Amino acid sequence: MKLVIATNNLNKLKEIRALMPKHIQLLSLNNIGCFEDIPETKDTIEGNAIEKAAYIKNKYGYNCFSDDTGLEVEALHGAPGVYSARYAGEQRDAYDNNEKLLNELALESNRKAQFKTVICLQIDNEMHLFEGICKGEITTKKHGDKGFGYDPVFKPTGYNITFAEMDLALKNRIGHRGKAISKLITFLNT
């Protein structure tokens, strides 16, 4: 089975490829000749996942899936949420995003947060959604150099290390994207 993953994020592609069973051939946007920025204009994580998958299915005709992920911080009323990638500006810089988040929480004792991933699968003219959530908290400073995005400041519940300090196998097993991908794979195998 061939499936396109609607992302240009090489880190995300690496995480997802590590989880996919061998019988699913995962194609990147580069593999199908898609080099344009896919629109993300919706105001929800679900809406963006649906928009991206529909774009690839409608324009290129491939069965595909897309994901959208947001970091939701309780003390910030769910922010940065759908705006996680561009929290500190349109430059979409992880360093800037982490600095802004740590500054906004500097005097805050409630550091509860969760990562939420929604995957939209467009296959055989049907659409299916899969959600994964990982609860945790925001640290007071960055730790680790693995992963990407907010991984250096997110410590999942039950662990004393951030995502950026974990190996990929552990992060995939307990993380939001891994949980959503697991549901997707279960669906594809049935």
C-alpha positions in Angstrom: 0.0 0.0 0.0 1.3 3.5 -0.9 0.4 6.4 1.3 1.5 10.0 1.1 2.3 11.9 4.3 1.5 15.5 3.8 4.5 17.1 5.5 7.8 18.7 4.6 9.0 18.4 8.2 11.9 15.9 8.0 11.9 15.3 11.7 8.2 14.4 11.7 8.8 12.2 8.6 11.5 10.3 10.5 9.3 9.7 13.5 6.4 8.5 11.4 8.6 6.2 9.2 10.0 4.5 12.3 6.4 3.6 13.3 5.0 2.4 9.9 4.8 -1.3 9.1 6.9 -2.5 6.2 3.9 -3.2 4.0 3.0 0.5 3.9 5.2 2.5 1.5 5.3 6.0 2.9 5.8 8.7 0.3 6.9 12.2 1.1 5.6 15.4 -0.6 9.0 15.5 -2.4 8.3 11.9 -3.8 5.1 13.1 -5.5 6.5 16.4 -6.7 4.7 18.6 -4.2 7.0 21.5 -3.3 4.4 24.2 -2.5 3.3 25.2 1.0 0.1 23.4 1.9 -2.5 25.7 3.3 -3.2 25.7 7.1 -5.9 28.3 7.5 -8.2 26.7 10.0 -8.5 27.7 13.6 -8.5 24.1 15.0 -5.9 21.3 14.9 -8.6 19.0 13.4 -9.4 21.6 10.8 -5.8 22.0 9.6 -5.3 18.2 9.5 -8.4 17.8 7.3 -7.4 20.8 5.1 -3.9 19.4 4.4 -5.1 15.9 3.6 -7.9 17.2 1.3 -5.4 19.4 -0.5 -3.1 16.4 -1.4 -6.0 14.1 -2.3 -7.7 16.7 -4.5 -4.6 18.0 -6.2 -2.5 14.9 -6.6 -5.0 12.0 -6.3 -3.0 10.0 -3.8 -4.4 8.2 -0.7 -2.8 10.3 2.0 -2.8 11.4 5.6 -1.7 14.5 7.3 -1.3 15.5 10.9 -1.5 18.7 12.8 -0.1 19.0 16.3 -0.4 21.7 18.9 0.9 22.3 22.4 -1.9 23.3 24.7 -0.8 25.0 28.0 -3.4 25.2 30.7 -2.2 28.5 32.2 -2.3 30.0 28.8 -5.9 28.9 28.2 -4.8 26.3 25.6 -2.2 28.5 23.8 -0.2 28.2 21.7 -2.5 25.4 20.4 -3.2 25.6 16.6 -0.6 28.4 16.4 2.2 26.3 18.0 4.6 26.4 14.9 4.3 30.2 14.6 3.8 31.1 18.2 6.7 33.7 18.2 6.1 34.8 14.6 5.8 33.7 11.0 9.4 32.7 10.9 8.3 29.4 12.6 11.5 29.2 14.7 11.6 26.6 17.4 14.2 28.5 19.5 12.0 31.7 19.4 8.8 29.7 20.2 10.5 28.0 23.2 11.9 31.3 24.5 8.5 33.0 24.2 6.8 30.1 26.0 9.3 30.0 28.9 9.1 33.8 29.3 5.3 33.8 29.4 5.3 31.0 32.1 8.2 32.5 34.1 6.0 33.6 37.0 3.4 30.8 36.6 3.2 27.8 39.0 0.7 25.9 36.9 2.8 24.4 34.2 0.4 21.6 33.1 0.3 21.1 29.3 -0.5 18.5 26.7 0.5 17.8 23.1 -2.4 17.0 20.8 -2.0 15.4 17.4 -4.9 14.8 15.0 -4.3 12.7 11.9 -6.7 12.9 8.9 -6.6 9.9 6.6 -8.1 10.4 3.1 -8.4 6.9 1.6 -10.7 5.5 -1.1 -12.9 8.6 -1.0 -13.4 8.3 2.8 -12.0 10.5 5.6 -11.0 9.2 9.0 -9.6 11.1 12.0 -7.3 9.7 14.7 -6.2 11.6 17.9 -3.3 11.2 20.2 -2.7 13.2 23.4 0.3 13.2 25.7 -0.1 15.1 29.0 2.8 16.6 30.9 4.2 19.9 32.0 6.5 22.7 30.7 9.9 22.8 32.4 11.5 26.0 33.6 14.4 25.7 31.1 15.3 23.7 28.1 16.8 20.2 28.5 18.2 17.9 25.8 19.1 18.1 22.1 17.0 15.4 20.5 13.6 15.9 18.8 12.3 19.2 17.6 9.8 22.0 18.3 8.9 22.2 22.0 10.5 18.9 22.9 13.3 20.6 25.1 10.6 22.1 27.4 8.0 19.4 27.5 8.3 16.7 30.2 5.6 14.0 29.9 3.7 12.9 33.0 5.5 10.0 34.8 9.0 10.9 33.4 11.8 13.0 34.7 13.2 13.9 31.3 11.9 16.0 28.4 11.1 14.6 25.0 14.4 16.1 23.8 16.2 13.8 26.2 14.4 10.7 25.1 15.4 8.2 22.4 13.0 8.1 19.5 11.6 4.7 20.4 10.5 5.9 23.8 9.1 9.2 22.5 7.1 7.3 19.8 5.7 4.9 22.3 4.4 7.4 24.8 4.0 10.5 22.7 1.0 12.2 21.1 2.1 11.5 17.5 2.9 7.9 18.2 -0.5 7.3 19.8 -2.3 8.8 16.8 -0.1 6.9 14.3 -0.8 3.7 16.3 -4.6 4.2 15.8 -4.0 4.9 12.1 -2.0 1.7 11.7 -4.6 -0.4 13.5 -7.2 1.0 11.2 -5.1 0.3 8.1 -4.4 -3.2 9.2 -8.1 -4.1 9.6 
